[in-house]
Amino acid sequence: MPRDAIDERIIRVLRTDGRISNARLAELVGLSQSACHRRLQLLESSGVIRGYTAILDERIDNSTTVVIVQISLERQTEDFLRRFETAIRKCSEVRECYLMTGMQDYLLLVEAQNASDYERIHTEILSRLPGVSRIQSSFAIRSVIRGRR
């Protein structure tokens, strides 16, 4: 779906406040409320906006630990990449996954309850993914910037 400058303004506002009222959003982007609502519905139905989320403050809700995981595959062929990506999409513990340039093939953000829980995820899930040759994990100490764009 091609986006114009108004769509981009809607997206920019929603990135800073996903709970903004339609009336306020319309005011900020210079549309009537009905036109703004139609635009928003189009952005959602086309998949440009996939959903809304709450970003928790880890200082208050420290129920999960974030682990940054770098994965290297045995080979970088289309088949190896496809099989890995198909399998990783089924892992609910993986919050984000990026295909990367550089030394590692994938960068994952994994949520675990604690170090023991991550050991389970590493042993039972990540190390069994197709084509994985190396896993390097780093535990996040705290978030400095999160969910901002």
N, C-alpha and C positions, 0 to 999 in steps of 0.2 A: 504494500500500500504506500503510495507516495505521500510524503508529509510536507506540509507547508510551514511557514513561519508561525502561524497560530498554533498548529499541532505541537511544534517545538516549544512554544511558550507554555502550553498546557502541561507537557511532560516535565519541563523545568520546574514549574510550580509544584507539581505532584511529587517530584523527587525530594523536595524540602518539606512538604506537608501532604502526605497521602490521605489525611482525614479532613482536608479543607472542604467546606460546604460548596455545593455547586454555585450558589449565589456569589460567594466570595471569589471562587475560581473564575467565573464569568467576568466579574468586575476587573480582576487583575489582568486577564488576557484580552479584554475589550470586546466581549461578545454578549449577546442576550443570554439569559439563563437557558432558554430552550435550545439555542444554537450550540451553546457550550456543552449541554447534556448530550446532544446528538453527536458532537465531535468525540466526546469521551466514550460514548458507546461504540463508535466506529473504531477507536483506538483499542478498546478492549476486545471487540469481536474479531478484529483482524489479527490479534495476537501481539500487537506492539506493546500493549500493557497486559502482562500475563497475570498480575495479581497485586495484592497489597500485603504488607507485612509490618510487624511491630519490631523495632530494634530495641533490645533490652540493654539496660546498663549493667555490665558485668559486676560493678561494685555492689549493686543491690541484688541482682539475680546471678549468683555465681554457681548455678546448678550444672553448668557445662564447661568443659575445657575445649579450647580451639587448638587443633593441631594442624600445622601446615605440612603437607606431605608432597614430596617430589617423587614421581614415578618414572622409571626408565623401562622401556620395552625392549625385548630381545631384538626386534626388527621394527622399522618404521614403514612397513608396507601398508597399503590400503586395507588389506585384510586384517592385519594385526591391529591397526587403529580402530577399525569398525568393530571388531570383536571386543576390544577393551571398552570402547564407548558404550556398546550395547549392555555390557555387564555392569559398568559403573553407574549407569542410570538407575539400576535396581537397588543400589545401596543407599538406604535412607539416612545413614550416618554421614554421608558425604553431602555437605551443604553446597559446595561449588566445585566445579572441575573445569580446568582450562587446558587446551592443547597449547603447548609452548614451543618457542624457539629456544635454542641453546642446548645446554648439556642434558637436561631432563626433558622427557616428552610431555608429561602432564604435571600440573600443580593442582592439588586438592586442598580444600578447607574441610576438615573433618570435625564433627562435634562428638565428644566423648564425655562420660560422666566424671571420669578421673583417669589416672594413669593405667590402672588395672583394666578399666573398660577399653581404653585405647589398645592395650596389649591384645585383648580379645578381638577387636576390630582388625588389627594388624595381622594376627595369626589366622583368624577364621575367615576374613573377608579379603583384605587387600592383597595378601600374599598368594591368594588362590585365584586372583583375577587373571584372565587369559593373557599370556605374553609378557607378564611382568618379570623383569630381570633384576631390578634394584628398587628399593624403597628407602627414602631418607625422610625422617620425621623431625619436626621441630615444634615444641610446645610454646604457644603464645603466652607471654607473661601477663600482658594487659593490652587492651585496645586503646590506640591513640586517636585514630580516626576510623569511623565505621559507618557504613551506610550513607555516605555523603556523595553527592555528585553535583 
